[in-house]
Amino acid sequence: MLHRLPGPRPLLRRPARGPSSSSTTGYRALLRTPGARALVLSAGAGRLGGAMTGLGLLWLVHARTGSYAAAGLTCAAFAVGGAAAGPLVAGWAARRGSRVVLRLLAAAHAAAVALVLEAAQPGTARPVLALVGAAVGASLPPVAALSAARWSGLLAGEAGSLRRAFALESTSNEASFLVGPVLGSVLAAQWDPAAASTTALALVVGGSLAMSAGDSRPDRGGDPAAGRGPRTRLRPAALLVPVLVTTGIGCFFGSTQVGVVAVTTEHGMAAAAGYVYAAMGGTSMLAALWFGARRWRRSAERLLRADLALLALASLALPTSRSVPALVVAVALVGTFVSPAVVLVSARVVSAFPQEAVAPAFAWLATGSAVGLSAGAALAGAAADSGGGRWALGVSSAAVAVTALVVWPGAVLRTRPRQAPRRAAP
């Protein structure tokens, strides 16, 4: 598919074969790619369901057991299960094909959610709740990783189109985490505590089955040669900086969530926390679309370093905000620099690995994000207890500052992409 070149290939300097475009024309051309519209819709449904799943567990377990501790333990186990299983599942999909893996995971996820619905009772032991919560997380299909791998196959070699595709991916992810928690809360609070979990399950299963139906590539499970072939090997050097970036951004997100809740609560406006956080999601979505539509002459490495530096500077406004309106402005400003970093890291991973390694690589990015999210929430919680919400937001600033300092030298990002060896002609 791809050919070895004598030196590093900055992704954003490669000419795209698709039409050069302003924002609307470029995205319309992208969605005219065969299979693109179905991929966006099916992956979007799966993402929305995944964004609702954790909150659905929280509502369900707390409502039935009356314990926030039990609900929190279940949600933590859900996150750990997903982070641990993600790279393994993505590697399995790379070897066997995503179609069969998505169908099996959809069935396993439905069974795991059914177990949670049955186990969430007042007398259930907490280790049992943790076990079923981990099963829900482990069986959640890695939609983001598999969607990225599908895009890399649809747009092989088209750098500009890939950048726009990952801008759409980032926008879809932001929209899911804006709509999902709100929808889940409304369903659980206004209808039934189990409604959020069952709706999330329907979206995850429906999106996964639709993604599997849209994969025209043959399954490789029955091919003896494929089964005996070499496993997908990921080069740690090429993954190091991308994983560090997603871990740092995950830490930023986790600490910012805690800090926003703490600050709004201190000002007697706890109910506004979701709207404050949504301001960052809104500007991040717009920034992703704008960034993906432009043609950049600078290399991806320079753009990433510059974006992270600007993100670190903008984040200084978070702990210095002395009112809720000021905090809204600060998080909106920060949001404009978050999604470009995600787009650049995603595009770099696609350029650094052959197609069969893309899904496992993205699963490691997701694992780094989950680890960072958990660590950021824990550190910000301790900071909020010690010094208040502004201290928690200081953790957010520190997280992106450290990330920018780690990435600034850029040595690892210049690693030469290794392409799959070409077979000799018979």
N, C-alpha and C positions, 0 to 999 in steps of 0.2 A: 504493500500500500504506500509506504513512505520510503524514501531513499536516503542513504547515509550521505551526509555532507561533510566537507573537510573541517568545519569549525562550528562554533556556536551559531544558532539561528535565532536572533531575537524575533519573537513571535509577531510583534506588531509591525515589523518591517517587511514581512513577506507580502507580496501582492495577493489580493484576493481575486479569484476568478469570477466571483459574482459581481453584480452591478454595484458601482460606487454610488453611494446614496446619502441623502439626508435621512433623518430619523425615520419618517413614515415610509418612504420608498424602500429603505433598507430592510425594515422589519417586515413589510409586505412581501418583498422578494424572499426573505428567509422563510416565511410561513407558506410560500408556494412550493417549497421543497417537498417532494413526495414523502409523506409520513410525518411531516413536522407538526401540522395542526393537531393530528390525533395524539402525538407525543405530548404536546403542551397541555392538552385537555386532560389526558389520562394521568400524566405525572402531577398535574395541578390538583386533581381530585385526591390522589394518594398523599400529596404533601399536606393538603388541608386536613385530611383524616389523621395523619401523623401529628399535626400541630394540636389537634383536639384530644389525642389519646391520653397524654399525661394529665392534663387538667380533668379529663373525664374520670380517670382513676381517683384523683383527689376528691372530687365531688362524691363519687360513688362510695368509696371506703369511709369517708368521714360521715356521710349521711347514715350509713348502715351500722357503723360501729360507734359513732359519737366521739371518735378519737382522732385528733389531728396528728398525733404521733404515729398511729397506725397508717393513716393516709400518707404521711410524709415518708414513712419507711417503704410503703408500696411504690410510691413514685420514684424514690431513690433507687430501688431495685430495678424498676423499669428502665431508668437511665443507664444503669450499670449493665444490664442485660443487652441493651441495644448497642452500647459502646463496645462491649466484648465480642458480640456476634457479628457486627457489621463487616469488618474486614474478612472474616471467614466466609460469610455468605456471599460477599462480592467476589471473592476468589473462586468460590464454587460456581457462581454464575459465569465467570470468565472462562472456566473450563468446560462447563456443561451447556452453556447457553442460558440466556435470561428467561426464555419462555417457560421452560419447565420449572425453573427455580421460583419464579414469581407465582406460578400456580400452586406449587407446594407450600410456599410461605403464606399465601392467602388462606389456604386451608388450615395451616398450623396456627395462624394468628386468630382465626375465627374460633378455633378450639380453645386457645389460651384466654381469649376474652370471655368465652362461656364459663371457663373455670373461675375467672375473677368474679363474674356475676353470681356464681354459686357460692364462692368462698367468702365473699364480703358480708359477713354476719357478725353479730356482737360476740359470739363465743369463739370465733376462729383465732387460733394462735397466730401471733405476729410473724413467726418464721414462715408459716404457710402463706400468709399474704405476701411476704417478700418473695417467696418462691414463684407464686403465680404472676406477680408483678414482673419479675425477671423474665418469665416465659413470654409475657406480652411484648416486652422490649426486644427480646432475642428474635422473636418471630415477625417483628415489624419489617416489612420489605424495605430495603435500602433504596428508596425511589430516587433520591438525588444522585446517588452514585451510578445507578443503572441508566438514568436519564442522561447523565453526562456522557457515559460510554456510548449511548445510542446517537447522541449529537455528533460525537467524534467520528462515528461511522457514516452518518449522513453527509457530513461536511468535511470529509477528509481533505486536508491540504488547503482549505479556504480560510485563511487566518481571520480576515475581516468578518466573515459570516460566523465563524466560531465565537468571536468576541461578542457579536450581537446575540448569539444563542445563549451565551452564559449571562449576558445582561438580562435576557428574558428569564433565565433560570433564577437569577438573584431576585428579580421583581416578583416572580411567582412565589418564591420562598418568603419574601417579606409580606406579601399579601396574605399568605396562609397563616403566618403568625400574627397578623393583625386581625383577620376575620375569625380564625379558629378559636382562640380563647373566648372571644365575645360570644360567638355562636354557642360554644359549649356551655358557657355560664348561663346564657338565656335558657337553653334547653333544660339544664339541670335544675335551675332555680324556679323556672316557671312551669315546668311540666313534670319531670321525674328525674331523680338523681342518676338513674341508669340511662337516660335518654342521650346524654353526651357520649357515653361509651358506645352505645349501639349505633348512633349516627356516625361516629368516627370509624367504627368497624365497617359499616356499609361503604363509606368513602374509600377506605384503604383497600378493601377487597375488590370493589368495583374498579378503582383506578388500577390496581395491580393486574386484574384480569384483562382490562382494556389495553394496558401496556404490553402484556404477553401476546394478545391477539395482533397487535401492531408490529410485532417483531417477525419479519419475514425470513430471518436467517434460520437454517435448520438446527434442531437440537443436536448436541454433540454427545449426548449420553450413550447412544447406541453405537457410536463409532469406535471400534477397538483402537484404531490408530490414535484418535483423540484422547482416549482414556489412558493410553500408554505414553502420550506425549509429555514433554517437560512441563512442569507446573509454572504458572506465571510467577516470575521473580521480580521483586521490586528493589530498585537500587536505593539504599538508605540515603546516600548523598543527595540524590535528586529529590527525595521526599522531605529532607530535613527542614529546610526553610519554609516550604508550604505548610507543613504540619505545625511548625512553630507559629506561623502567622495565624492559622485558624485557631490554634490553642489560645493565642493572645486575644484574638477577637472574641472567642467564646468567653474568656475571662472577663473581658470588657462588658459583654452582654449580661453575664450573670451578676456582676457587681452593680451594673447600672440599674437592673430591675430592682434589686434590693434597695439601692440608694434612692430611687424615685419613690418607691413605696414609703420609705422612712421619712423623706423630706415632706411629701404631701401629708403624711400622717401628723408630723410635727406642726404643720400649718393648719391642721383641722380640716384638710381637704383630701382625706384618704380615698374617697370615691373617684377623685380626678386622676389617680395614678395611671390608670389604663389609657386615658386620653393624653396624658403627658408623654407616655412611652410611645403612643401611636404617632406623635409628631416626628419622632426619629424614623419610624418605619415609613412614613409618608415621604419624607425628603430622601430617604435611602432608595425607595422605589424610583422616584423621579431621577435621581442621580444615576442609577443603574441604566435606565433607558437612554439618558443623554450621553453617558460615557460610552455605551455600546454602539451608539449611532455615529460617533465621530471617528474620523481617520487620524490616528496619532502617528507622528513621525518619530517620536522618541521610542526607545526600546521598552519592552514590558518591565525590565528590571529597574530602569530609571523611574518609570511611572510609579511602580510599586513603592520604591523608596520615598519618592516625593509625596505620594498619597499618605503613607503612614506617618511621615513627618508632619504633614498638615493635620492629620487626625489627632496626633499627640498634642499639637498646639491648640486645636479647637477644643479638645477634651479638658483643657485647663479651665474652661468656662463652667464646667459642671460643679466642682466643689466650691467655686466662688459665687455661685448663684444664691442670692439671699431672699428670693421670693419664688413662688410657683410660676408666675408669668416669666420671670427671668430664666427659670429652669426649662420652660417650654422652648424658649428661644435657643438656649444652649444645646438641648438635645436635638433640635431641628438642624442646627449648624453641624453638629457632630455627624448626623445621619448622612450628610452629603458626601462624606469621605469614607463611609463604611463599605458600601456596596462596590465602589471601584476596586477596592483591595480584594474583595471576594472574586470579582470578575477576572482580575489579573492573575490571581493565584490559580483559579480554575483553568484559564487558558494556558498558563505555563505548564500545568500538570499534563494537559492533553498533548502539548508539543514535546514533552520530555519522555513520554512512554508510548510504546506501540498500543494499538487499539485494545488488544486483549488484556492489557494491564491497567486500563483507565479506570474501570469500575473498582478494582481493589485499591488503587491509589486514592480515589475519592472516598472510599470507605474509611481509609486512615485519616483523611482530612476531617470527616465527620466525627471520628473517634476523638481526635484532638480537640475539636470544638466542644464535644460533650464533656471531656475532662476539664477544659478551661471554664466552661459554664459552671460546673459543679464547684471548682476551686474558687472562682470569682464570687459565687453566691455565698460560700462559706466564709471567705475572707471579709467580704463586705458586711455580712451579718455580724461578725465579731467586731468590726470597726464601728458599725452602727450602735451596737450595745455599749461600746466604750465612749464614743464621742459624738454620736448622732449621724443623721443622714449625710451631712457634708463629708464626714470622714469616709463613709461608704463610697461616695462618689469620687473621693480621692483615690480609692483602689482602682476605679475605672481609669482615671488618668494615668496612674502608675502602670497599669497593664498595657496600655497602648504605647506608652513611652518606652517600656522595656522591649516591646515587640519591634518598634521602630529602630531602636539601638542594635538589636540583634540582626535585623535585615539590612541595615544601612550599608555595611561593607559589600554585600551582594556577591560574595565569592561563590557560595554554593549555588546561587541561582544561575551562574554562568556555566554550570555543568553541561557538557555536550549531550544533547539528546541521543539516546541509544535506540535505534530502530530495530524492528524484528529483522533477522537475516533473511535475505531473499533466497528462495530455492532456485537451484540451477535448473535451466530449461531441460526437459527430457530429451 
